[in-house]
Amino acid sequence: MCLIFAYYLVFTDLVLQTLYGTKRQIMIAMLLVYAFYRGYRLYLGIRNNRREKK
């Protein structure tokens, strides 16, 4: 979900009235970092689940 919102912030004028300049770039960076974090946690969960099944 946050990847989709980050995509729209980068490539469209979505919420341009309130988010512009540095605030917009910080929001995009935060969304991308959060998406990476959630993906990493998902990877760890799947990896640990597979180890427990063996």
Buried (B, 14 or more C-beta within 10 A) or exposed (E): EBBEBBBEBEEEEEEEEEBEEEEBEEBBEEBBEBBEEEEEEEEEEEEEEEEEEE
